[in-house]
């Protein structure tokens, strides 16, 4: 993935490649979240996700389920990385977090 970024070629994640019960990095508004794919595709372009929220624990970014379920249906073009490995039983960690942050920053810069 890093080599592809250096070459400025990012592989699009298609709706058909998004697997139910897997975790993905999803761009949402002006940030991104880890989402658990619940189902889809709907209208050949949309997928339903349940999102984790991030917090700081001992200076480390960790993820947990919010008190109220954060579920939304998003366009597949918002999914920019995944599936990703989730570690823990809550709060959760993602070993690929730094790489995902780099990809997201690159995406923001490339759109300017």
N, C-alpha and C positions, 0 to 999 in steps of 0.2 A: 504494500500500500504506500509506503513512504517513497519508494522509487517512482511509483505512478504519480505521486504528488509532485515530485521534482520535475517530472516530465509534463506536469500539468494535464494529466489524463486521469480523470476520476471515473470509475465504472459506475454507471447508474444502477441502482437497485430497482429491479422491476417488481411489479405486484406479484407476479408468479413466483418470484424468488423469496418473498417474505413468507416465513413459516410460522404457523400458529404455535403458541407456547414458547417462542424464542424471544430474546430481548434485542432491541435495536435502539440506536441513537436517532432521535427524531427532532428535527428543527421545528420549533413552535414559537411563533411571534418573534421576539428578538433574542431568544436563547434556545437551548436545546434540553431535552430530557431523555432519560432511558425509559422506553416503553415496552411492555409485555404484549406481544401481538395476540389479540383475542380472536380475530376472525376477519374474513373478507376473502377476496376483494369484493367490494360493492361497486356497482357501475364500472367495473373493470379498472378502477383507479383509486379507490378508497379502502383503507384498512382501519379497523378498530383497535385501539391500544388502551391499556391501563398503565398510567404513568407513575413512576417513582419520583420522589422529591429529594433534593440534596440538602444536607446539613453538614456542619463541621463538628467533628468529634476528635478531641485532642489534636486540633490543628490539621486533621486529615478530612478530606471530602468523602462522605459516606452517603448512602442512599437508603431510603426507607419508604414504606407505603404511607401516604397521608391518612389522617383520621377518616376523612371522607374519600371514597374512591374518586380518582381523577381519571375518568374514561372519556375518550373522544375518538371520533372518526376523522382521520386525516388523509390527505392526498399522498399517494405513494412517493411523489417527488420530494416530500418532506423527510423521508427516511434516507439518511446519508451514511450510515455505517451499521454493519451487522451481518449476521447475528453476532452478539457479544457474549462472553462468558461472565456469569454472575457468581460471586463467591459470598458465602455466609448464609445466616438464617435470619438476619435483620439485626442491626443495619447491614446493608450489603456493600460489597466492594466490586469494582470492575477492573481487572488487571490491565485492560487496554485504555484506561481513562486518559492518560497523557496523549496517546496516539489519537484518540477521538477528539480531544481538545485541539490538537494541531490541525486535524482535518477540518473542524468547524471554523477555526480562525482562517484557514486557507480559503474556505468557501466564502466567508464574509468578504475577504479581500478581493477575491476574484469577481465578485458582483459589483464592485465599486466602479 
